Amino acid sequence: MKKILAIALLLAAGLVLAHSGGTDKDGCHVDRKTGYRHCH
């Protein structure tokens, strides 16, 4: 069980650190590098 929890935490941390930027009320934001808006 501890192994599964550790893997889940590592995967979640990777998603959180994927990129920076706040989201709007819809959970979306504009990627400053590409100029495209995307949602999470």
C-alpha positions in Angstrom: 0.0 0.0 0.0 2.8 2.4 0.8 4.4 1.8 -2.6 1.2 2.6 -4.4 0.8 5.8 -2.4 4.3 6.9 -3.1 3.9 6.3 -6.9 0.6 8.3 -6.8 2.3 11.2 -5.0 5.1 11.3 -7.5 2.7 11.3 -10.5 0.6 14.0 -8.9 3.7 16.2 -8.3 4.7 15.8 -11.9 1.3 17.1 -13.0 1.5 20.1 -10.7 5.0 21.1 -11.8 4.2 20.7 -15.5 4.0 24.4 -16.0 3.2 27.6 -14.2 0.4 30.0 -14.7 -2.9 30.7 -13.0 -6.2 29.6 -14.3 -9.4 31.6 -14.9 -12.8 30.7 -13.7 -13.1 27.9 -16.3 -9.8 26.3 -15.3 -8.1 27.6 -18.4 -5.1 29.8 -19.1 -3.0 31.1 -22.0 0.4 29.5 -22.5 2.8 32.4 -22.9 5.3 30.5 -25.0 2.7 29.4 -27.6 -0.1 31.9 -27.2 -2.7 29.2 -27.0 -5.4 28.9 -24.4 -5.9 25.5 -22.8 -7.9 24.0 -20.0 -7.1 21.5 -17.3 
